[in-house]
């Protein structure tokens, strides 16, 4: 079955309209994707900074405990040798 030139022209116009609408939708999809990436990177940065702060506090506590132990041992030795 052959379609008339009028039908072919109508199909061409419909496909052209669909392509134009697809381009508009792809801009929205791109914008949503960029916003999502910014939100995820912000969450990642916040989590990373909190984890690093926690590790820094833990390392400080271990260093402090080692320094206190060294101080106490030094005083104990100094008093024992007197």
FIMILO-365522 format. One line per 2 residues: number of its first residue (from 1); for each residue x, z, y of N, C-alpha, C, O, CB. Coordinates in Angstrom, 2 decimals. Glycine has a CB too. Layout:
<pts>
NUM> X,Z,Y,X,Z,Y,X,Z,Y,X,Z,Y,X,Z,Y; ...
</pts>
This chain:
<pts>
1> 0.84,0.00,-1.16,0.00,0.00,0.00,0.89,0.00,1.24,1.77,0.85,1.36,-0.96,1.20,-0.01; 0.68,-0.91,2.12,1.46,-1.04,3.34,0.75,-0.32,4.47,-0.47,-0.38,4.60,1.69,-2.52,3.69
3> 1.52,0.36,5.29,0.93,1.03,6.44,1.02,0.11,7.64,1.93,-0.71,7.74,1.62,2.39,6.74; 0.10,0.26,8.51,0.07,-0.59,9.69,1.12,-0.10,10.69,1.54,1.06,10.62,-1.34,-0.59,10.34
5> 1.56,-0.95,11.60,2.55,-0.53,12.60,2.06,0.65,13.42,2.86,1.47,13.88,2.89,-1.69,13.52; 0.73,0.75,13.62,0.18,1.87,14.36,0.43,3.17,13.59,0.78,4.18,14.20,-1.32,1.66,14.61
7> 0.26,3.17,12.27,0.49,4.33,11.43,1.96,4.72,11.40,2.30,5.90,11.44,0.00,4.08,10.02; 2.83,3.70,11.34,4.27,3.96,11.34,4.67,4.59,12.66,5.46,5.53,12.69,5.07,2.66,11.10
9> 4.14,4.08,13.77,4.45,4.63,15.08,3.97,6.08,15.19,4.66,6.92,15.76,3.80,3.77,16.19; 2.79,6.36,14.63,2.25,7.72,14.66,3.12,8.67,13.85,3.39,9.80,14.28,0.80,7.74,14.12
11> 3.58,8.24,12.69,4.46,9.06,11.86,5.78,9.31,12.58,6.31,10.41,12.54,4.71,8.39,10.48; 6.30,8.29,13.24,7.55,8.42,14.00,7.38,9.44,15.12,8.27,10.27,15.34,7.98,7.06,14.58
13> 6.25,9.39,15.83,6.02,10.33,16.92,5.89,11.77,16.39,6.41,12.71,16.99,4.74,9.94,17.70; 5.21,11.93,15.25,5.07,13.26,14.67,6.42,13.82,14.23,6.72,14.99,14.45,4.11,13.23,13.48
15> 7.25,12.97,13.60,8.57,13.44,13.15,9.44,13.79,14.35,10.21,14.75,14.30,9.26,12.38,12.28; 9.34,13.01,15.42,10.12,13.29,16.62,9.68,14.62,17.24,10.53,15.38,17.71,9.97,12.14,17.64
17> 8.38,14.90,17.25,7.87,16.16,17.77,8.36,17.32,16.93,8.73,18.36,17.47,6.34,16.14,17.83; 8.36,17.16,15.62,8.82,18.22,14.73,10.30,18.50,14.93,10.72,19.66,14.90,8.55,17.85,13.27
19> 11.10,17.46,15.15,12.53,17.64,15.39,12.75,18.39,16.69,13.58,19.29,16.75,13.27,16.29,15.42; 12.00,18.04,17.73,12.14,18.73,19.01,11.74,20.20,18.88,12.40,21.06,19.46,11.29,18.05,20.08
21> 10.69,20.50,18.13,10.29,21.88,17.93,11.34,22.63,17.11,11.58,23.81,17.35,8.93,21.96,17.24; 11.95,21.96,16.17,13.01,22.57,15.38,14.19,22.94,16.24,14.81,23.99,16.03,13.45,21.63,14.27
23> 14.53,22.11,17.22,15.63,22.43,18.11,15.32,23.67,18.95,16.20,24.49,19.18,15.93,21.25,19.02; 14.08,23.80,19.39,13.70,24.99,20.16,13.78,26.23,19.28,14.23,27.28,19.73,12.29,24.83,20.74
25> 13.33,26.12,18.05,13.37,27.25,17.14,14.80,27.63,16.78,15.10,28.81,16.61,12.59,26.94,15.87; 15.68,26.65,16.68,17.06,26.97,16.33,17.73,27.74,17.46,18.62,28.55,17.20,17.85,25.68,16.01
27> 17.33,27.51,18.71,17.86,28.29,19.82,17.44,29.74,19.72,18.22,30.65,20.01,17.41,27.71,21.15; 16.20,29.96,19.32,15.70,31.33,19.14,16.43,32.00,17.99,16.80,33.17,18.09,14.17,31.34,18.89
29> 16.64,31.27,16.91,17.35,31.82,15.75,18.78,32.17,16.14,19.30,33.20,15.72,17.33,30.81,14.57; 19.42,31.31,16.92,20.78,31.58,17.37,20.82,32.84,18.24,21.72,33.67,18.08,21.34,30.38,18.15
31> 19.87,32.99,19.13,19.81,34.17,19.99,19.60,35.43,19.17,20.26,36.45,19.41,18.70,34.01,21.04; 18.69,35.39,18.22,18.43,36.55,17.36,19.68,36.89,16.55,20.02,38.06,16.39,17.24,36.28,16.40
33> 20.37,35.87,16.06,21.60,36.11,15.29,22.67,36.75,16.16,23.34,37.68,15.71,22.12,34.79,14.71; 22.83,36.29,17.37,23.83,36.88,18.27,23.50,38.33,18.61,24.39,39.19,18.63,23.94,36.06,19.55
35> 22.23,38.61,18.86,21.82,39.98,19.16,22.08,40.87,17.95,22.57,41.99,18.08,20.33,40.05,19.56; 21.76,40.37,16.77,21.99,41.13,15.54,23.48,41.40,15.34,23.85,42.51,14.96,21.42,40.38,14.33
37> 24.33,40.42,15.60,25.77,40.63,15.46,26.28,41.66,16.46,27.13,42.49,16.12,26.52,39.30,15.66; 25.78,41.63,17.67,26.20,42.61,18.68,25.77,44.01,18.26,26.55,44.96,18.38,25.62,42.27,20.06
39> 24.55,44.15,17.77,24.06,45.46,17.34,24.88,45.97,16.15,25.27,47.14,16.13,22.57,45.38,16.96; 25.14,45.12,15.17,25.91,45.54,14.00,27.35,45.90,14.37,27.90,46.86,13.84,25.91,44.45,12.94
41> 27.97,45.13,15.26,29.34,45.46,15.66,29.38,46.76,16.44,30.34,47.52,16.32,29.95,44.33,16.49; 28.36,47.04,17.25,28.30,48.30,17.98,28.15,49.47,17.02,28.82,50.49,17.17,27.14,48.28,18.99
43> 27.28,49.32,16.04,27.11,50.38,15.04,28.42,50.59,14.27,28.81,51.73,14.02,25.96,50.02,14.05; 29.09,49.51,13.91,30.37,49.62,13.21,31.42,50.32,14.05,32.18,51.14,13.52,30.88,48.25,12.83
45> 31.47,50.02,15.34,32.44,50.67,16.23,32.15,52.16,16.35,33.07,52.98,16.32,32.42,50.02,17.61; 30.87,52.51,16.50,30.50,53.92,16.63,30.86,54.69,15.35,31.43,55.78,15.41,28.99,54.06,16.93
47> 30.51,54.11,14.20,30.84,54.78,12.93,32.34,54.92,12.75,32.82,55.96,12.30,30.24,54.01,11.76; 33.08,53.88,13.09,34.53,53.92,12.95,35.13,55.00,13.85,36.02,55.74,13.42,35.13,52.55,13.28
49> 34.67,55.09,15.08,35.23,56.10,15.99,34.90,57.51,15.51,35.72,58.41,15.63,34.71,55.89,17.42; 33.69,57.70,14.96,33.34,59.04,14.46,34.16,59.41,13.23,34.58,60.56,13.10,31.85,59.10,14.13
51> 34.37,58.46,12.34,35.17,58.73,11.15,36.61,59.03,11.54,37.23,59.94,10.99,35.12,57.55,10.16; 37.15,58.27,12.49,38.53,58.52,12.92,38.65,59.88,13.61,39.66,60.56,13.43,39.00,57.40,13.86
53> 37.65,60.28,14.40,37.68,61.59,15.04,37.63,62.70,13.98,38.32,63.71,14.11,36.50,61.74,16.02; 36.83,62.51,12.95,36.75,63.48,11.87,38.10,63.62,11.16,38.56,64.73,10.90,35.66,63.08,10.87
55> 38.72,62.48,10.85,40.03,62.51,10.19,41.08,63.16,11.09,41.94,63.89,10.61,40.47,61.09,9.80; 41.00,62.90,12.38,41.95,63.51,13.31,41.79,65.03,13.33,42.78,65.76,13.32,41.76,62.93,14.74
57> 40.55,65.50,13.36,40.31,66.95,13.32,40.82,67.56,12.02,41.41,68.64,12.03,38.82,67.25,13.50; 40.58,66.88,10.90,41.04,67.39,9.61,42.57,67.46,9.58,43.14,68.45,9.11,40.53,66.51,8.46
59> 43.23,66.43,10.08,44.69,66.41,10.10,45.22,67.52,11.01,46.22,68.17,10.69,45.21,65.03,10.58; 44.55,67.75,12.15,44.95,68.82,13.06,44.83,70.18,12.37,45.72,71.02,12.50,44.09,68.80,14.34
61> 43.74,70.38,11.64,43.55,71.65,10.95,44.64,71.87,9.89,45.14,72.99,9.75,42.16,71.71,10.29; 45.00,70.83,9.16,46.04,70.97,8.15,47.39,71.26,8.80,48.14,72.10,8.31,46.14,69.71,7.29
63> 47.69,70.57,9.91,48.95,70.82,10.61,48.97,72.24,11.18,50.00,72.90,11.14,49.15,69.79,11.75; 47.85,72.69,11.69,47.76,74.04,12.26,47.98,75.08,11.17,48.70,76.06,11.37,46.40,74.25,12.94
65> 47.36,74.87,10.01,47.53,75.82,8.91,48.97,75.87,8.43,49.50,76.94,8.12,46.61,75.47,7.74; 49.62,74.70,8.39,51.02,74.66,7.98,51.89,75.39,9.01,52.82,76.10,8.63,51.50,73.21,7.81
67> 51.60,75.21,10.30,52.37,75.89,11.35,52.17,77.40,11.29,53.12,78.15,11.47,51.97,75.36,12.73; 50.95,77.84,11.04,50.68,79.29,10.93,51.42,79.87,9.73,52.00,80.95,9.81,49.15,79.56,10.81
69> 51.39,79.14,8.62,52.10,79.61,7.43,53.60,79.69,7.70,54.24,80.66,7.32,51.82,78.68,6.23; 54.15,78.68,8.36,55.57,78.70,8.71,55.92,79.86,9.64,56.95,80.51,9.47,55.97,77.39,9.35
71> 55.08,80.10,10.62,55.29,81.22,11.55,55.27,82.55,10.82,56.14,83.39,11.01,54.23,81.21,12.66; 54.26,82.72,9.96,54.15,83.97,9.22,55.32,84.18,8.27,55.84,85.29,8.14,52.84,84.00,8.44
73> 55.73,83.10,7.63,56.88,83.21,6.71,58.15,83.54,7.48,58.96,84.35,7.02,57.06,81.91,5.91; 58.33,82.92,8.64,59.51,83.20,9.45,59.55,84.64,9.94,60.59,85.29,9.91,59.56,82.26,10.63
75> 58.40,85.13,10.39,58.35,86.53,10.83,58.59,87.49,9.67,59.28,88.50,9.83,57.01,86.85,11.48; 58.05,87.18,8.51,58.23,88.03,7.35,59.70,88.07,6.95,60.23,89.13,6.63,57.36,87.54,6.16
77> 60.37,86.91,6.98,61.80,86.86,6.64,62.63,87.61,7.68,63.55,88.35,7.35,62.28,85.38,6.53; 62.28,87.39,8.96,63.06,88.06,10.02,62.91,89.58,9.93,63.89,90.31,10.11,62.60,87.56,11.42
79> 61.72,90.05,9.66,61.52,91.50,9.54,62.16,92.05,8.27,62.61,93.20,8.25,60.04,91.84,9.57; 62.21,91.25,7.23,62.82,91.71,5.97,64.34,91.82,6.10,64.95,92.66,5.45,62.46,90.76,4.82
81> 64.95,90.99,6.93,66.41,91.01,7.05,66.90,92.07,8.04,68.10,92.34,8.10,66.91,89.64,7.48; 66.02,92.66,8.80,66.45,93.69,9.75,66.77,94.97,9.08,67.15,95.93,9.74,65.40,93.93,10.77
</pts>
